[in-house]
Amino acid sequence: MNAVRNILTGHSKKPSAQTLLAISKVLGCTIEELLEQEISEKHSKKILQEFHFKNIDLFEEIALYLIDFCCNNNIVIENIKFHADLLHIYKYLEENNKSVFDERFCKWYMMREMD
């Protein structure tokens, strides 16, 4: 999870091939597709703001958790499924006025999806 966070925050400008491979497996894409879709943190935050996410930090924390959860549980998830899960969790937390990350809920949601 630290490797992903460092990439997203711009602290890691040249991640290792092993890190990129692990991320691409979790997201269900090739390394080439992963690199083609790479955008700066500033640009990604701007995109998220345009989609009216009230709490970008919460959205990012959920995304990092999902990536970490999939890596730790050897789950390969398609890109579209990853995004759907991310949006469902974010929407639930926002609708229930939870402005902080709820790891317990995220874990429950992902475990439910595994059944």
N, C-alpha and C positions, 0 to 999 in steps of 0.2 A: 504494500500500500504506500509506503514511503517513496518508492521509485515513481509510482504514478503521480503522487502529489507533487514531487519535485519536477516532473515533466510538465504538469499542468500549471504550476506556478512559475515556470521558467528557470528554476534553479538548476535543472539538468538539461543542458542544451544538446547533449549528444549521448542519449541512453544507449546501453549496450544492446547488441543483437539479441542476446538472451532475454533481456527485459522486453524488447519490442515483440519478440516471438511469443512470450507469455501473454502479453496484452492482446495481441492479435488473435491468439487461440481463444481467449475468454470472450472477445467481441465477435468471433466468428468471421474474421476477415483475414486477408493476407497482410504481410508487413507492408507491401507496396500500397495497398488501399489505406492502411493506417497512416502512412507517411503522406499520401496524397490529401488526406482529410485533416492533416495537422494545421492548426491555426493558433495564433498567439493567444495568450491568456486575455489580453486586453480586448482583442477582437471577439473571443468567445463570450466574455462578459457582456460586451455590447449586444451580441446576438441574443443572449439570455434576457437582457433588459428589454429588447424589442419584443420579445414574446411575453412580456409582462410578468415575469417571475418576480415576486415581491422580495424573496429572500434567496439571492444567488448563492450565498455561502451555504445555506441549507441544501440547496440543489446540488452543489458541488460535493458536499460531504456525503450525501446519499449516493452519488455516482461513485465516489471513491470506495465507499463501503461495499457497494454491489460488485465492483471489480475485485476487491479483496476477498469477498465472500466466495465468488466464483473461483478465484485462484486457489483458495484454501480448501475448497471442496471438489476440485478438479471438474468443474462444471463448464462445459462449452455452451455458450448461449448466443443465439443469433442476434445480430445488431438490432433488428426491429423489436425483438423480445426484450433485450436489455433496455432500450429506450422506453418501451411500454411499461416495464416494471418501475423504472426510474420515475416516470411521470405519475403512475398510480400512487406510489409511495409519497411523492412530493405533494400531490393533490390532496391525499388524505391528511397529511400533516398540516397543510395550509388550511384546509376546511375545518379542522379541529383546533385551530388557533395554537398550534404547536410550532413555535418559532425556533426551537432547538432540535437538534438531531436526536432521534429516538432509536437507538441501536436495537433495543428489545423488539420494537415493532418491525423494524427492517428484517431482523433475523426471523421472526415469526412469519412474515410475508414470504420470504425466500424459501423457508422450510416448507411452507404450505404449497408453494409452487413446485417443489421437488416431488411431492407425493403423487 
